[in-house]
C-alpha cells in the first residue's frame, strides 16, 4: 500500500502530512483531523488497513504538535491558526472533493470551519466525540468526576481550588479519570502508533489548559452551538457511552445540525477507533459509501 509523507509550508513553519493509498474513481478521499489541541495523527494510523478498500486517507499533524513545527510564539495556538492551516492543506494537496472525520478537538475544528467559511467540496462530515460548547463540556466533565472515588474527587477539587495541578494525589486521580473516560496510558503492548510521542503538551496547555475539566486556554470560550444550523452537508455525529464526550454533549451537536445522524458506540470511551475498532470502521465505511 502506497504511503506518501511530506511537509506543507505554512507561515514560515511546516505542516506534516501523510497520505495512505491512492485515489479511486467514485471514492472521495477521507481527511482525518486529530484531537487535542496538541495530539497528533498517530492514532489514525490504526486505520491504515482501511485504505485497502480503495479509500485514500489523508492525515496531518496540526502545527504545534507531532512532526509539524512547534512554534515558540504562543499567539499562534488559536483556533484561527488551525482553521487557516486546514484551508491551506486542502489547497496544497488539491483536496477539491473530500469526506472529513474530526475526532475530539478535530470535530470542533470541523464545526468551526463549516460554520464560519461554508467551504465547498465537502461530501460528508463525521464529528467524533466533539463538543460544540466548552461550557457544556466542562459541566459534563464535573458530572463524570462525581462517579470517581471520594479520594479522587477530593484531590481534583483541591487542585482546582488551589490551581496546583502537580500534587501526586491529583495526578493519580486525573490518570484514573482519563483511563475511565478517555483511553489507557500506552504500555509496551499498545499498538506502536499509540506509543509514539505527540510532542503537543505545550500546545495543549496553551489552547486547552491543564486538563479536560479546567479549560482555561485559548479555546476555553469555544461556542458554536447556535451556528450549527449553518452546516448543510451530511453529518454523522458519534461518541461512546463512556466517553468524555457524553451522550448529552453529542446529542446537543446532533440536535442543532439539520438532517444529522447519530451513532452511539455502546462500549467505548473517547476513542471508539481503539475500543471498538471493527464497529467503528464498519460504521464509517457505510457512512462514506452512502455519501460518495
C-alpha positions in Angstrom: 0.0 0.0 0.0 1.4 3.4 -1.0 2.3 5.8 1.8 3.4 9.3 0.9 4.8 11.7 3.6 5.6 15.4 3.2 5.5 18.9 4.6 3.4 21.9 3.6 5.0 25.3 4.1 2.8 27.3 6.5 3.6 30.9 7.7 7.3 30.1 7.8 6.7 26.8 9.6 5.8 23.4 8.2 2.9 21.1 8.5 3.5 17.3 8.2 1.1 15.2 6.2 0.7 11.5 5.5 -1.3 10.0 2.6 -2.2 6.4 2.6 -3.4 4.6 -0.6 -4.3 6.2 -3.9 -7.3 8.0 -5.2 -10.0 5.7 -6.6 -12.7 6.9 -9.0 -16.0 7.2 -7.2 -14.5 7.2 -3.7 -13.6 10.7 -2.4 -10.5 10.8 -0.1 -11.1 11.0 3.7 -9.3 13.8 5.5 -8.6 12.9 9.1 -8.4 15.7 11.7 -6.9 14.8 15.1 -7.8 15.9 18.5 -6.1 17.9 21.2 -5.3 20.6 20.5 -1.9 19.0 20.9 -2.5 15.4 19.9 -1.2 14.1 16.6 -2.2 12.0 13.6 -0.6 8.9 15.3 -3.8 7.1 16.3 -5.2 7.5 12.9 -2.6 5.0 11.7 -4.8 2.4 13.2 -7.0 3.0 10.1 -4.2 2.3 7.6 -5.7 -1.0 6.5 -9.0 0.7 5.6 -7.2 2.3 2.6 -7.2 -1.2 1.1 -10.9 -0.7 0.3 -9.8 2.0 -2.2 -10.5 4.9 0.1 -7.5 7.2 0.2 -6.7 8.5 3.7 -5.0 11.9 4.4 -3.8 12.7 7.9 -1.7 15.5 9.2 -0.2 17.0 12.4 -1.6 20.4 13.2 1.2 23.0 13.7 2.3 22.8 17.3 2.4 19.0 17.6 3.6 15.7 16.1 6.1 16.0 13.2 5.0 19.6 12.4 6.7 22.7 13.5 6.4 23.6 17.2 6.4 27.4 17.2 7.5 29.3 20.3 5.0 32.1 19.6 2.0 31.4 21.9 -0.2 33.7 19.9 -0.3 31.1 17.1 -2.0 28.5 19.3 -5.6 29.6 18.5 -8.5 28.2 16.5 -7.9 30.7 13.7 -4.5 29.3 13.0 -5.6 25.7 12.8 -8.6 26.7 10.6 -6.3 28.6 8.2 -3.9 25.6 8.2 -6.9 23.3 7.2 -7.8 25.6 4.3 -4.2 25.8 3.2 -3.8 22.0 3.3 -6.8 21.4 1.2 -5.4 23.8 -1.4 -1.9 22.4 -1.2 -2.9 18.8 -1.7 -5.7 19.7 -4.2 -8.4 18.2 -2.0 -11.2 19.5 -4.0 -13.8 16.9 -3.0 -13.4 15.1 0.3 -15.0 13.5 3.2 -13.8 14.7 6.7 -13.5 12.9 10.0 -12.6 15.0 13.0 -12.1 13.4 16.4 -12.5 15.4 19.7 -10.9 18.8 19.0 -10.7 17.8 15.4 -14.5 17.7 15.2 -14.6 21.1 16.9 -12.3 22.4 14.2 -14.6 20.9 11.6 -17.6 22.7 13.1 -15.7 26.0 13.3 -14.6 25.6 9.7 -18.0 24.7 8.4 -19.9 27.4 10.3 -17.6 30.3 9.5 -16.4 29.6 6.0 -19.1 27.5 4.3 -16.4 25.6 2.3 -17.1 23.8 -1.0 -16.4 20.2 -2.0 -17.3 18.6 1.4 -19.2 15.4 0.6 -19.8 14.4 4.2 -18.5 15.0 7.7 -18.1 12.7 10.7 -17.9 14.5 14.1 -16.5 12.0 16.5 -16.6 12.8 20.3 -16.7 16.6 19.9 -18.5 19.3 21.8 -20.0 22.4 20.2 -19.8 24.2 23.6 -16.8 24.2 26.1 -19.2 25.4 28.8 -21.3 22.3 28.4 -18.1 20.2 28.2 -16.8 21.5 31.5 -20.2 20.9 33.2 -20.3 17.3 31.9 -16.7 16.6 33.0 -17.5 17.6 36.5 -20.6 15.3 36.4 -18.3 12.4 35.3 -15.8 13.3 38.1 -18.7 12.7 40.5 -18.6 9.0 39.7 -15.0 8.7 40.9 -13.9 7.6 44.4 -14.1 10.1 47.2 -10.3 10.3 47.4 -10.1 11.2 43.7 -12.9 13.7 43.8 -11.3 15.4 46.7 -7.9 15.5 45.0 -9.3 17.0 41.9 -11.4 19.6 43.8 -8.3 20.7 45.8 -6.3 21.1 42.6 -8.9 23.2 41.0 -9.3 25.3 44.2 -5.6 26.0 44.5 -4.6 25.9 40.9 -1.8 23.4 41.7 -2.0 20.6 39.3 1.3 18.9 40.3 0.4 17.0 43.5 0.8 13.2 43.4 -2.8 12.7 44.5 -4.2 14.9 41.8 -2.0 13.4 39.1 -3.1 9.9 40.1 -6.8 10.9 40.2 -6.6 12.5 36.8 -4.9 9.4 35.4 -7.8 7.3 36.7 -10.3 9.7 35.3 -8.7 9.7 31.9 -8.4 5.9 31.9 -12.1 5.6 32.7 -13.4 8.0 30.1 -10.6 8.6 27.6 -8.1 5.9 27.0 -5.3 4.0 28.7 -1.8 5.3 29.0 0.3 3.4 26.4 2.1 0.2 27.5 4.7 -1.9 25.7 1.8 -4.0 24.4 -0.1 -1.0 23.0 -0.2 -0.5 19.2 3.1 1.1 18.1 1.4 4.4 16.9 0.0 5.0 20.4 3.4 4.6 21.9 4.9 7.4 19.9 5.1 10.9 21.4 2.7 13.6 20.2 5.0 16.5 21.0 1.9 18.5 21.8 1.9 19.1 25.6 2.7 22.8 25.2 0.0 23.3 22.6 -2.5 21.5 24.8 -1.6 23.6 27.8 -1.9 26.9 25.8 -5.0 26.0 24.0 -6.9 23.9 26.4 -5.4 24.2 29.9 -4.1 21.7 32.5 -6.8 19.1 32.0 -10.1 18.3 30.4 -12.3 19.9 33.1 -10.4 23.2 33.9 -10.3 24.5 30.3 -8.7 28.0 30.7 -6.8 28.1 27.4 -7.3 29.9 24.1 -10.3 27.7 23.1 -12.0 27.9 26.5 -14.7 30.2 25.1 -15.5 27.9 22.2 -19.2 28.0 21.5 -20.7 27.3 18.1 -24.0 25.5 19.1 -26.2 28.3 17.8 -24.3 28.4 14.5 -24.6 24.7 13.7 -27.7 25.3 11.6 -25.4 26.8 9.0 -24.0 23.4 8.2 -25.6 22.0 5.1 -23.5 18.9 4.4 -24.3 15.4 5.5 -23.1 14.9 9.1 -22.7 11.8 11.3 -22.2 12.5 15.0 -20.6 9.7 17.0 -19.5 9.1 20.6 -19.2 6.4 23.2 -21.4 5.6 26.2 -18.3 6.0 28.5 -16.8 9.0 26.6 -15.5 12.3 27.8 -17.9 13.5 25.1 -21.0 12.3 26.9 -24.3 11.4 25.1 -25.7 14.8 26.2 -22.8 16.6 24.5 -23.1 14.6 21.3 -26.9 15.0 21.3 -26.5 18.8 21.6 -24.4 18.7 18.4 -26.8 16.3 16.7 -29.9 18.3 17.6 -28.6 21.5 16.1 -27.3 20.3 12.7 -30.1 19.9 10.0 -30.5 16.3 8.9 -27.6 15.0 11.1 -27.4 11.3 12.0 -26.0 9.9 15.3 -24.3 6.7 16.2 -23.6 5.8 19.8 -20.8 3.2 20.5 -22.1 1.1 23.4 -18.8 0.1 24.8 -16.4 2.9 24.0 -14.6 5.7 25.7 -13.2 8.7 23.9 -11.6 6.8 21.0 -14.0 4.2 19.6 -11.4 3.6 16.9 -9.4 1.9 19.6 -12.1 0.5 21.9 -14.4 -0.9 19.2 -12.2 -0.8 16.1 -14.2 -3.1 13.8 -17.5 -1.5 14.6 -16.0 2.0 14.1 -14.6 1.1 10.7 -17.9 -0.6 9.7 -20.0 2.5 10.7 -17.6 4.8 8.9 -17.5 2.7 5.7 -21.2 2.6 5.4 -21.5 6.3 6.0 -18.9 7.2 3.4 -20.2 4.8 0.8 -23.7 6.3 1.2 -22.4 9.8 0.5 -19.9 9.4 -2.3 
